[in-house]
Amino acid sequence: MAVEKIRIGIIGAGANTRLRHIPGFRALKNVEIVGVVNRTPQSTARVAQEYGIPQQFSDWRQLVESPDIDAVMIGAWPNLHCGATVAALESGKHVLCEARMSRNLGEARQMLEASKARPELVAQIVPSPYGLACGPAVSQLLSSHYLGTLREVIVIGADDQFWDYSKPLHWRQDEKISGKNVLSLGILHETLMRWVPPIKKLYAQGTVVEETRPVPEESRMANCTVPDNLQVVAQFENNIRGIYHMSGVAMFGPGKQIHLYGSRGTIRIYFGERERVMIGHSGEAAMHEATIPDDMLGRWRVEEEFIGAIRGTESVKLNDFATAVKSMEFVEAVAVSRAEDRSVTLPL
């Protein structure tokens, strides 16, 4: 039986869309990218020409209302995620939205309610890429009780991406665009929650180390409104304790890592050009790198899963809207704790 063609429209063809989503869709049979809209007519035209996309739209609302489009991929900045998602769902379009889900929990809940109103449509949030490769192996270690009883969790996302204050203001440093997430907090927390129980309570502190950045196109300086340094102390279910350390101003910082410390063993995951899993068990003299066989390695299959869910051959596992809202709830709780200098209990 012939498979019906699925026509994709793209809102925001940024770096990740060009790197992952466009190639991902083009690799699938009977899937065609038929329309695109970017921030400017010039950038829209460049993307359309580069990837042979036949339709160019001057406004994202025109794209979501087009009868020539079945599904929408939203790769724009977070300030557009809620509005574009809700409009697309109301127009009868399936939605794949880039992470983070939205700027804040209120917007995320609006998106979830819009998806519940159209349950026949697929609504998916692009998952954190961290842990996709090593995830099956880590899950197997945990299910085999390699750690014994999990006691402590450490999440690190510390580097020098914003150390040079002479560089222009990045959109991730503007809360009006980026929202309440700080650095890699949300994306690493999402990865962690694939392996550990939910958080019950947290306390957060943070600051903006470099308060202003240049905006060259406007010949002015602007305030950074998102912290470039953050610490969170967390209490998980089962009395597990955790620490998050996020920094964008850590010269020679350790990068992105997740540590799991148990009563019988330790697992440390390092995210870099390749994911490395270091393990150590009671009775061993030192930790060593786990050998992960090829058939245990996970892979990026976001577009494949999205299209499969539309066709009814599979369901969305990474991530449906309900799962993504839980990550946004954590980000919101951290923002409340930091702003009000108090502990916050979850769920909100």
C-alpha positions as CSV (number, residue, x, y, z in Angstrom):
1,M,0.0,0.0,0.0
2,A,1.3,3.4,-0.9
3,V,2.2,5.7,1.9
4,E,0.6,9.2,1.7
5,K,3.1,12.0,1.4
6,I,3.5,14.3,4.4
7,R,4.2,18.0,3.6
8,I,6.4,19.9,6.1
9,G,6.5,23.7,6.6
10,I,9.4,25.2,8.5
11,I,9.2,28.2,10.8
12,G,12.8,29.4,11.6
13,A,15.6,27.7,9.8
14,G,18.4,28.3,12.3
15,A,21.6,26.3,12.9
16,N,20.0,23.2,14.5
17,T,17.2,23.1,11.8
18,R,19.8,23.1,9.0
19,L,22.1,20.7,10.8
20,R,19.5,18.1,12.0
21,H,15.9,18.7,11.0
22,I,16.1,19.4,7.3
23,P,18.5,16.5,6.6
24,G,16.4,14.3,8.9
25,F,13.1,15.0,7.0
26,R,14.8,14.7,3.6
27,A,16.1,11.2,4.5
28,L,12.6,9.9,4.9
29,K,10.4,8.5,2.2
30,N,7.3,10.4,1.0
31,V,8.2,13.4,3.2
32,E,8.7,16.8,1.5
33,I,9.6,20.2,2.9
34,V,7.3,22.4,0.9
35,G,7.5,25.8,2.7
36,V,9.7,28.0,4.9
37,V,9.7,31.3,6.6
38,N,12.6,32.8,8.4
39,R,13.2,36.1,10.3
40,T,13.7,38.2,7.1
41,P,12.7,37.8,3.5
42,Q,16.4,37.7,2.6
43,S,17.2,34.8,4.9
44,T,14.0,33.0,3.9
45,A,15.1,33.2,0.2
46,R,18.6,31.9,1.1
47,V,17.2,28.9,2.9
48,A,14.7,28.1,0.2
49,Q,17.3,28.3,-2.5
50,E,19.9,26.3,-0.6
51,Y,17.5,23.4,0.1
52,G,15.2,23.6,-2.9
53,I,12.1,24.5,-0.8
54,P,9.4,25.6,-3.3
55,Q,7.3,28.0,-1.2
56,Q,8.5,31.0,0.7
57,F,6.2,32.7,3.2
58,S,6.5,36.3,4.5
59,D,4.8,35.6,7.8
60,W,4.6,32.4,9.9
61,R,0.9,32.8,10.3
62,Q,0.5,32.4,6.5
63,L,2.5,29.2,6.7
64,V,0.5,27.5,9.5
65,E,-2.8,28.4,7.7
66,S,-1.6,27.1,4.3
67,P,-3.7,24.1,3.0
68,D,-0.5,22.8,1.3
69,I,1.1,21.9,4.6
70,D,0.4,19.0,6.9
71,A,2.9,19.4,9.7
72,V,4.9,22.3,11.0
73,M,8.5,22.3,12.3
74,I,9.1,25.3,14.6
75,G,12.9,26.1,14.8
76,A,12.5,29.7,15.8
77,W,13.6,31.3,19.1
78,P,11.6,30.4,22.2
79,N,9.6,33.7,22.2
80,L,7.7,32.3,19.2
81,H,7.2,28.8,20.3
82,C,3.9,29.2,22.1
83,G,2.1,31.4,19.6
84,A,3.2,29.4,16.6
85,T,2.4,26.0,18.2
86,V,-1.1,27.0,19.3
87,A,-1.9,28.5,15.9
88,A,-0.6,25.5,14.0
89,L,-2.6,23.1,16.1
90,E,-5.7,25.2,15.7
91,S,-5.1,25.1,12.0
92,G,-5.0,21.3,12.0
93,K,-1.3,20.9,11.7
94,H,1.0,18.4,13.5
95,V,3.7,20.2,15.4
96,L,7.4,19.5,16.0
97,C,8.7,22.3,18.2
98,E,12.4,22.9,18.9
99,A,13.5,22.8,22.6
100,R,13.2,24.6,24.9
101,M,9.4,24.2,24.9
102,S,8.7,27.9,25.6
103,R,9.9,30.9,27.6
104,N,8.1,29.9,30.8
105,L,5.7,27.5,32.4
106,G,2.6,29.5,31.6
107,E,3.3,29.3,27.9
108,A,4.2,25.6,28.1
109,R,0.8,24.9,29.7
110,Q,-1.0,26.8,27.0
111,M,0.8,24.6,24.4
112,L,-0.2,21.5,26.3
113,E,-3.8,22.5,26.5
114,A,-3.9,23.3,22.8
115,S,-2.5,19.8,22.1
116,K,-5.1,18.2,24.3
117,A,-7.8,20.0,22.4
118,R,-6.6,18.3,19.2
119,P,-5.6,14.8,20.3
120,E,-5.7,13.5,16.7
121,L,-2.6,15.7,16.0
122,V,1.0,14.8,16.9
123,A,2.6,17.4,19.2
124,Q,6.3,16.8,19.9
125,I,9.2,18.7,21.5
126,V,12.7,18.1,20.2
127,P,14.5,16.2,23.0
128,S,17.8,17.0,24.6
129,P,20.5,15.3,22.4
130,Y,22.6,14.6,25.4
131,G,22.4,11.0,26.5
132,L,20.8,9.8,23.3
133,A,23.8,7.7,22.4
134,C,24.7,6.4,25.8
135,G,21.2,6.4,27.2
136,P,20.4,2.7,26.6
137,A,23.6,1.6,28.2
138,V,23.1,3.9,31.2
139,S,19.5,2.7,31.6
140,Q,20.7,-0.9,31.5
141,L,23.3,-0.2,34.2
142,L,20.6,1.3,36.4
143,S,18.1,-1.4,35.9
144,S,20.8,-4.0,36.8
145,H,21.3,-2.1,40.1
146,Y,24.9,-1.3,39.3
147,L,24.8,1.7,41.6
148,G,23.0,-0.1,44.4
149,T,20.9,2.7,46.0
150,L,21.3,6.0,44.3
151,R,22.4,8.6,46.8
152,E,23.7,11.7,45.0
153,V,23.4,13.4,41.7
154,I,25.7,16.1,40.3
155,V,24.9,18.0,37.0
156,I,27.6,20.2,35.5
157,G,27.3,22.6,32.6
158,A,30.3,25.0,33.0
159,D,32.3,26.5,30.1
160,D,33.5,29.8,28.8
161,Q,30.9,30.5,26.0
162,F,30.0,33.9,27.5
163,W,33.4,34.6,29.2
164,D,34.4,37.3,26.7
165,Y,32.2,40.3,27.5
166,S,33.2,42.1,24.3
167,K,31.2,39.7,22.2
168,P,27.7,40.8,21.1
169,L,24.6,40.0,23.3
170,H,23.4,36.5,22.4
171,W,19.7,35.8,22.3
172,R,20.1,33.3,25.1
173,Q,21.2,36.2,27.3
174,D,17.9,38.1,26.7
175,E,15.0,36.8,28.8
176,K,12.4,38.4,26.6
177,I,13.5,36.0,23.8
178,S,15.0,33.1,25.6
179,G,12.8,32.9,28.7
180,K,13.6,31.6,32.2
181,N,16.0,28.8,31.3
182,V,19.7,29.5,32.2
183,L,22.5,28.2,30.0
184,S,22.2,24.4,29.7
185,L,20.2,23.9,32.8
186,G,17.0,22.7,31.1
187,I,18.6,20.5,28.5
188,L,20.8,18.7,31.1
189,H,18.0,18.3,33.6
190,E,15.8,16.7,30.9
191,T,18.6,14.2,30.2
192,L,18.9,13.5,33.9
193,M,15.2,12.9,34.4
194,R,15.4,9.9,32.0
195,W,17.3,8.1,34.7
196,V,16.3,9.4,38.2
197,P,13.1,10.1,40.2
198,P,11.5,13.6,40.2
199,I,12.6,16.5,42.3
200,K,10.6,17.4,45.4
201,K,12.3,20.6,46.6
202,L,15.1,22.9,45.4
203,Y,16.9,26.1,46.2
204,A,18.7,28.2,43.6
205,Q,21.1,31.1,43.4
206,G,22.5,32.9,40.4
207,T,24.0,36.1,39.1
208,V,24.9,37.9,36.0
209,V,28.7,38.2,36.1
210,E,29.0,40.3,33.0
211,E,26.1,42.7,33.1
212,T,26.2,44.4,29.7
213,R,27.0,43.3,26.2
214,P,27.3,45.2,22.9
215,V,24.5,45.2,20.3
216,P,26.6,46.1,17.2
217,E,23.7,46.6,14.7
218,E,22.2,49.2,17.0
219,S,25.5,50.8,18.2
220,R,24.6,50.4,21.9
221,M,25.2,48.3,25.0
222,A,22.4,46.2,26.4
223,N,21.8,44.5,29.8
224,C,22.1,40.7,30.1
225,T,18.9,39.5,31.7
226,V,19.7,35.8,32.0
227,P,22.3,34.7,34.6
228,D,25.6,33.4,33.4
229,N,26.3,31.7,36.7
230,L,23.8,29.4,38.6
231,Q,23.8,26.8,41.4
232,V,20.9,24.6,42.4
233,V,20.6,22.3,45.4
234,A,17.9,19.7,45.0
235,Q,16.1,17.0,46.9
236,F,14.7,14.2,44.8
237,E,12.3,11.5,45.7
238,N,13.7,8.5,47.7
239,N,15.9,11.0,49.6
240,I,18.4,11.5,46.8
241,R,20.3,14.8,46.9
242,G,21.6,16.7,44.0
243,I,23.7,19.7,42.9
244,Y,23.6,21.6,39.6
245,H,26.4,23.9,38.6
246,M,25.9,26.1,35.5
247,S,28.3,28.7,34.2
248,G,29.0,30.4,31.0
249,V,32.0,32.3,32.4
250,A,34.1,29.4,33.6
251,M,37.5,29.6,31.8
252,F,38.8,26.1,31.2
253,G,35.5,24.8,32.7
254,P,34.7,21.1,32.8
255,G,32.0,21.2,30.2
256,K,28.8,19.1,30.5
257,Q,28.6,16.1,32.8
258,I,26.2,14.1,34.9
259,H,27.4,12.1,37.9
260,L,25.4,9.4,39.6
261,Y,26.7,8.2,43.0
262,G,25.3,5.1,44.6
263,S,25.9,2.8,47.6
264,R,27.7,0.2,45.4
265,G,29.0,2.1,42.4
266,T,29.4,5.4,40.4
267,I,28.5,6.4,36.9
268,R,29.8,9.6,35.3
269,I,28.7,10.7,31.9
270,Y,30.7,13.1,29.9
271,F,29.1,14.9,26.9
272,G,31.5,16.1,24.3
273,E,32.4,15.2,20.7
274,R,31.4,11.7,21.8
275,E,29.6,10.6,24.9
276,R,31.8,8.7,27.4
277,V,30.4,6.7,30.3
278,M,32.9,6.1,33.2
279,I,32.0,3.5,35.8
280,G,33.4,2.2,39.0
281,H,32.2,-0.4,41.4
282,S,32.9,-1.4,45.0
283,G,36.1,-3.4,45.2
284,E,37.6,-1.8,42.1
285,A,40.7,0.4,42.4
286,A,39.7,3.0,39.9
287,M,37.0,4.0,37.4
288,H,37.2,2.9,33.8
289,E,35.3,3.7,30.6
290,A,32.4,1.4,29.9
291,T,32.5,-0.4,26.5
292,I,29.2,0.2,24.8
293,P,28.6,-2.3,21.9
294,D,27.2,-0.8,18.7
295,D,23.8,-2.5,19.2
296,M,23.5,-0.7,22.5
297,L,24.1,2.8,21.1
298,G,21.1,5.1,20.7
299,R,20.9,7.6,17.9
300,W,19.1,10.8,16.8
301,R,15.8,9.9,15.3
302,V,13.6,12.8,16.1
303,E,12.2,13.4,12.6
304,E,11.7,9.7,12.0
305,E,9.7,9.4,15.3
306,F,7.6,12.5,14.4
307,I,6.7,11.1,11.0
308,G,6.1,7.7,12.4
309,A,3.7,9.1,15.0
310,I,1.8,11.0,12.3
311,R,1.5,7.7,10.3
312,G,0.5,5.8,13.4
313,T,3.4,3.4,13.3
314,E,4.8,4.5,16.6
315,S,4.2,6.9,19.5
316,V,6.3,9.9,20.6
317,K,8.7,8.9,23.3
318,L,11.1,11.9,23.2
319,N,9.3,14.2,24.0
320,D,5.6,14.5,24.2
321,F,4.2,17.8,25.5
322,A,3.3,16.5,28.9
323,T,6.9,15.4,29.5
324,A,8.3,18.7,28.2
325,V,6.0,20.6,30.6
326,K,7.6,18.8,33.5
327,S,11.0,20.1,32.4
328,M,9.6,23.6,32.1
329,E,8.2,23.3,35.6
330,F,11.7,22.6,36.9
331,V,13.1,25.7,35.0
332,E,10.3,27.8,36.5
333,A,10.9,26.6,40.0
334,V,14.6,27.5,39.7
335,A,13.7,31.0,38.5
336,V,11.2,31.5,41.4
337,S,13.7,30.3,43.9
338,R,16.5,32.5,42.6
339,A,14.3,35.6,42.4
340,E,12.6,35.2,45.8
341,D,15.6,33.7,47.6
342,R,13.7,30.7,49.0
343,S,13.2,27.0,48.6
344,V,10.5,25.8,46.2
345,T,8.5,22.6,46.4
346,L,7.6,20.7,43.3
347,P,5.2,20.1,41.6
348,L,4.2,23.8,41.3
